[in-house]
Amino acid sequence: MRIVVCRLDEFPPGERRIVQAGRRSIGVFRVGDRFYAINNHCPHQGGPLCLGRTKPWVSSSGPGEFVLAEDDALLACPWHGWEYDLATGQSFLGPGEPPVRTYEVSVEAETAGQPPAEPRGGRMPGPYVADTFPVHVEDAYVVVETTPRPAAVPGARAAGGAG
């Protein structure tokens, strides 16, 4: 299933959207120019995960030194503060707890009215050709893909979709 979230120009960096698809509730986050989508259900105690705070990854090479990874983010559950990687859904509290389901996100240009790239079904072109006109893409939309992704390797961090 594909879910059109909104137009790209209506989704500024630092914002989030929570979308419903049937019984699913999915949070879509824009961190810098990267997009992440994650299930809005905390596996710890069922809280509304996507209402929680986001914060950048922080790493340190020694005392008093730290680096913020601005395009990678953690999401903290508003109920108990458990943190999850927005890219992989991996929990960093509660060893053995399952990760949150994440989804692919893409930014796609509007393509309505464009002909298919190649003839369909092996058909041969007929003798008539219709008039065609140039089409300009003016809008882009943020789209969530809900087909299952391969399971993440424990301890590895994957990149979120970007557009």
C-alpha positions as a LaTeX table, in Angstrom:
\begin{tabular}{lrrr}
\hline
Residue & $x$ (\AA) & $y$ (\AA) & $z$ (\AA) \\
\hline
Met1 & 0.00 & 0.00 & 0.00 \\
Arg2 & 1.22 & 3.51 & $-0.79$ \\
Ile3 & 0.10 & 6.48 & 1.29 \\
Val4 & 0.44 & 10.02 & $-0.04$ \\
Val5 & 1.20 & 12.12 & 3.02 \\
Cys6 & 1.25 & 15.67 & 1.66 \\
Arg7 & 2.95 & 18.00 & $-0.79$ \\
Leu8 & 6.66 & 18.40 & $-0.15$ \\
Asp9 & 6.38 & 22.19 & 0.17 \\
Glu10 & 3.82 & 21.67 & 2.98 \\
Phe11 & 6.29 & 19.57 & 5.02 \\
Pro12 & 9.17 & 21.75 & 6.32 \\
Pro13 & 12.26 & 20.31 & 8.06 \\
Gly14 & 11.67 & 19.50 & 11.73 \\
Glu15 & 7.98 & 18.72 & 11.20 \\
Arg16 & 6.06 & 15.46 & 11.59 \\
Arg17 & 2.77 & 14.16 & 10.28 \\
Ile18 & 0.73 & 11.29 & 11.69 \\
Val19 & $-1.31$ & 9.53 & 9.02 \\
Gln20 & $-3.98$ & 6.85 & 9.29 \\
Ala21 & $-4.18$ & 3.96 & 6.82 \\
Gly22 & $-7.01$ & 1.69 & 7.86 \\
Arg23 & $-6.12$ & 0.60 & 11.40 \\
Arg24 & $-2.49$ & 1.70 & 11.02 \\
Ser25 & $-1.20$ & 4.93 & 12.48 \\
Ile26 & 2.16 & 5.99 & 11.05 \\
Gly27 & 4.35 & 8.93 & 12.02 \\
Val28 & 6.29 & 10.57 & 9.20 \\
Phe29 & 9.21 & 12.79 & 10.24 \\
Arg30 & 11.35 & 15.21 & 8.27 \\
Val31 & 14.79 & 15.60 & 9.82 \\
Gly32 & 16.81 & 18.00 & 7.65 \\
Asp33 & 16.30 & 16.69 & 4.13 \\
Arg34 & 15.68 & 13.09 & 5.22 \\
Phe35 & 12.31 & 11.46 & 5.83 \\
Tyr36 & 11.46 & 8.65 & 8.23 \\
Ala37 & 8.23 & 6.74 & 8.82 \\
Ile38 & 7.61 & 4.68 & 11.93 \\
Asn39 & 4.65 & 2.90 & 13.51 \\
Asn40 & 2.84 & 5.12 & 16.02 \\
His41 & 2.69 & 2.38 & 18.67 \\
Cys42 & 5.43 & 1.96 & 21.27 \\
Pro43 & 6.16 & $-1.76$ & 21.76 \\
His44 & 7.05 & $-1.14$ & 25.42 \\
Gln45 & 3.57 & $-0.23$ & 26.69 \\
Gly46 & 1.57 & 0.82 & 23.64 \\
Gly47 & 2.01 & 4.58 & 23.95 \\
Pro48 & 1.50 & 7.04 & 21.06 \\
Leu49 & 5.17 & 6.90 & 20.10 \\
Cys50 & 5.08 & 9.53 & 17.34 \\
Leu51 & 3.94 & 12.25 & 19.76 \\
Gly52 & 7.31 & 11.99 & 21.53 \\
Arg53 & 10.39 & 14.19 & 21.26 \\
Thr54 & 12.99 & 13.74 & 18.57 \\
Lys55 & 16.65 & 14.39 & 19.19 \\
Pro56 & 19.84 & 13.93 & 17.19 \\
Trp57 & 22.30 & 11.11 & 17.73 \\
Val58 & 25.18 & 12.22 & 19.94 \\
Ser59 & 28.61 & 10.62 & 19.89 \\
Ser60 & 31.69 & 11.40 & 21.96 \\
Ser61 & 35.39 & 10.68 & 21.52 \\
Gly62 & 36.18 & 11.74 & 25.10 \\
Pro63 & 35.13 & 13.84 & 28.07 \\
Gly64 & 33.75 & 17.24 & 27.10 \\
Glu65 & 33.68 & 16.40 & 23.38 \\
Phe66 & 30.57 & 15.51 & 21.45 \\
Val67 & 29.21 & 15.55 & 17.91 \\
Leu68 & 25.56 & 15.81 & 16.88 \\
Ala69 & 24.43 & 13.84 & 13.83 \\
Glu70 & 21.82 & 16.31 & 12.62 \\
Asp71 & 20.31 & 14.09 & 9.88 \\
Asp72 & 19.94 & 11.01 & 12.11 \\
Ala73 & 17.44 & 11.07 & 14.91 \\
Leu74 & 16.06 & 9.22 & 17.90 \\
Leu75 & 12.42 & 9.29 & 18.94 \\
Ala76 & 11.50 & 9.10 & 22.64 \\
Cys77 & 8.14 & 7.65 & 23.68 \\
Pro78 & 6.12 & 10.33 & 25.52 \\
Trp79 & 4.97 & 7.81 & 28.16 \\
His80 & 8.26 & 6.41 & 29.45 \\
Gly81 & 11.04 & 8.03 & 27.40 \\
Trp82 & 12.18 & 4.82 & 25.69 \\
Glu83 & 14.26 & 5.81 & 22.66 \\
Tyr84 & 14.04 & 4.35 & 19.16 \\
Asp85 & 16.15 & 4.96 & 16.06 \\
Leu86 & 13.88 & 6.60 & 13.45 \\
Ala87 & 15.73 & 4.83 & 10.62 \\
Thr88 & 15.61 & 1.25 & 11.96 \\
Gly89 & 13.07 & 1.24 & 14.82 \\
Gln90 & 15.73 & $-0.25$ & 17.12 \\
Ser91 & 15.13 & 0.30 & 20.84 \\
Phe92 & 17.97 & 1.45 & 23.07 \\
Leu93 & 16.29 & 0.56 & 26.35 \\
Gly94 & 14.92 & $-2.79$ & 27.43 \\
Pro95 & 17.31 & $-5.40$ & 26.00 \\
Gly96 & 15.45 & $-7.94$ & 23.91 \\
Glu97 & 12.50 & $-5.64$ & 23.25 \\
Pro98 & 11.25 & $-5.75$ & 19.67 \\
Pro99 & 11.97 & $-2.82$ & 17.36 \\
Val100 & 9.24 & $-0.51$ & 16.12 \\
Arg101 & 8.22 & $-1.14$ & 12.53 \\
Thr102 & 9.65 & 1.41 & 10.10 \\
Tyr103 & 8.59 & 2.15 & 6.53 \\
Glu104 & 10.27 & 3.40 & 3.37 \\
Val105 & 9.61 & 7.04 & 2.50 \\
Ser106 & 10.19 & 8.64 & $-0.88$ \\
Val107 & 9.61 & 12.01 & $-2.45$ \\
Glu108 & 7.96 & 11.58 & $-5.82$ \\
Ala109 & 7.12 & 14.05 & $-8.54$ \\
Glu110 & 3.57 & 14.21 & $-9.78$ \\
Thr111 & 3.33 & 12.07 & $-12.95$ \\
Ala112 & $-0.37$ & 12.21 & $-13.85$ \\
Gly113 & $-0.97$ & 12.47 & $-17.59$ \\
Gln114 & 2.43 & 11.17 & $-18.68$ \\
Pro115 & 2.41 & 8.22 & $-21.10$ \\
Pro116 & 3.95 & 4.88 & $-20.09$ \\
Ala117 & 7.65 & 4.55 & $-20.87$ \\
Glu118 & 7.19 & 1.59 & $-23.24$ \\
Pro119 & 4.32 & $-0.06$ & $-25.12$ \\
Arg120 & 2.22 & $-2.27$ & $-22.85$ \\
Gly121 & 1.40 & $-5.93$ & $-23.29$ \\
Gly122 & 3.50 & $-6.38$ & $-26.45$ \\
Arg123 & 1.11 & $-4.29$ & $-28.56$ \\
Met124 & 2.33 & $-2.84$ & $-31.83$ \\
Pro125 & 1.86 & 0.90 & $-32.39$ \\
Gly126 & $-1.12$ & 1.80 & $-34.59$ \\
Pro127 & $-1.14$ & 4.23 & $-37.51$ \\
Tyr128 & $-2.58$ & 7.17 & $-35.57$ \\
Val129 & $-0.74$ & 9.45 & $-33.18$ \\
Ala130 & $-2.52$ & 11.82 & $-30.81$ \\
Asp131 & $-1.27$ & 15.33 & $-30.17$ \\
Thr132 & 0.91 & 15.56 & $-27.10$ \\
Phe133 & 1.87 & 18.56 & $-25.03$ \\
Pro134 & 4.79 & 19.23 & $-22.68$ \\
Val135 & 4.11 & 18.53 & $-19.01$ \\
His136 & 5.99 & 20.30 & $-16.23$ \\
Val137 & 6.19 & 18.86 & $-12.74$ \\
Glu138 & 5.48 & 21.62 & $-10.25$ \\
Asp139 & 4.62 & 19.69 & $-7.13$ \\
Ala140 & 6.27 & 16.89 & $-5.22$ \\
Tyr141 & 4.58 & 14.70 & $-2.63$ \\
Val142 & 5.93 & 12.77 & 0.35 \\
Val143 & 4.88 & 9.11 & 0.00 \\
Val144 & 5.12 & 6.22 & 2.52 \\
Glu145 & 5.58 & 2.67 & 1.22 \\
Thr146 & 4.08 & 0.11 & 3.64 \\
Thr147 & 5.41 & $-3.09$ & 2.08 \\
Pro148 & 7.60 & $-4.96$ & 4.58 \\
Arg149 & 11.32 & $-4.22$ & 4.52 \\
Pro150 & 14.01 & $-6.81$ & 5.27 \\
Ala151 & 14.73 & $-7.23$ & 8.96 \\
Ala152 & 17.43 & $-4.96$ & 10.33 \\
Val153 & 20.70 & $-6.50$ & 11.46 \\
Pro154 & 21.03 & $-6.01$ & 15.26 \\
Gly155 & 23.46 & $-3.20$ & 16.07 \\
Ala156 & 23.41 & $-1.78$ & 12.53 \\
Arg157 & 21.90 & 1.57 & 11.60 \\
Ala158 & 20.25 & 2.03 & 8.21 \\
Ala159 & 19.69 & 5.33 & 6.44 \\
Gly160 & 16.15 & 6.74 & 6.09 \\
Gly161 & 14.69 & 7.54 & 2.68 \\
Ala162 & 15.58 & 10.92 & 1.29 \\
Gly163 & 14.36 & 13.07 & $-1.52$ \\
\hline
\end{tabular}
